[in-house]
């Protein structure tokens, strides 16, 4: 594909698969590696996906207060590291867009991204703190939104522990990170920083239990987790507003190094999409329609 195409249109708060997407996906006969990203608007998620595609432009980037991405967009390209595989990149509608005024819409987008992907990226800004956890409240609604069916069993899987077997790997990316990676005076890795942030807050008050809910869900649903923190790409705000066209030499060195590590990790560790029966998926839409559904 020369550029992204709309997979799921969001029209009048209804998500519908486009005919163009069906045509493209039906022509794919290779195993697929599906990477999806979600996050609040203007947090740099589309920029990351363009880098995974090896392009400066592709998924729409926004530099104004208006949200750009609508529905779910896909970009199917030959996998850079796995011969005879197709890498499918999914860029999702911005979460928290005030123009929508409907959190339910965001919950559907979040759940669909999880169902379709085998690596799920959550992109945020600043730090992994309580505010970031609160903004990730969509994860607490997964058991209510998703019901799974196994081809070997007619009964629906009601126990949420069953979901873990087909949920994707979880990658948390933090943009504009300015803190020192230290805990109690000792240096930590990005992964250790994430695991420390996911520790449950002691106490049993309703407020603490509510604060721990997102942590519990992430720990339970996503046993394989990874974290990347990125410096701000540049000091100049004018460059940030047109980041897709900025040459590499004008970006911060640390940002470029981390971006390369991020892409390398996903190219080498993102798994091929399979069913729980370990059948390799070559038809994403069929997988969505027949193996899982939203209620």
Secondary structure, DSSP 8 states (H G I E B T S, - for coil): --S-EEEEEEETTEEEE-HHHHHHHHT--SEEEEEEEEEBTTSSHHHHHHHHTT-SSSS----SSS----SEEEEEEE-SSSTTEEEEEEEE--BT-TTT--HHHHHHHHHHHHHH-SEEEEEEES-SSHHHHHHTGGGGGHHHHEEE--TT-SS-B--GGGGGGT--EEEEEEES--S-SEETTEE--HHHHHHHHTS--S--SHHHHHHHHHHHHHHHH-SSEEEEE---S-S-HHHHHTGGG--GGGS-HHHHHHHHHHHHHHHHH----B-TT--B-S-HHHHHHHHEEE-
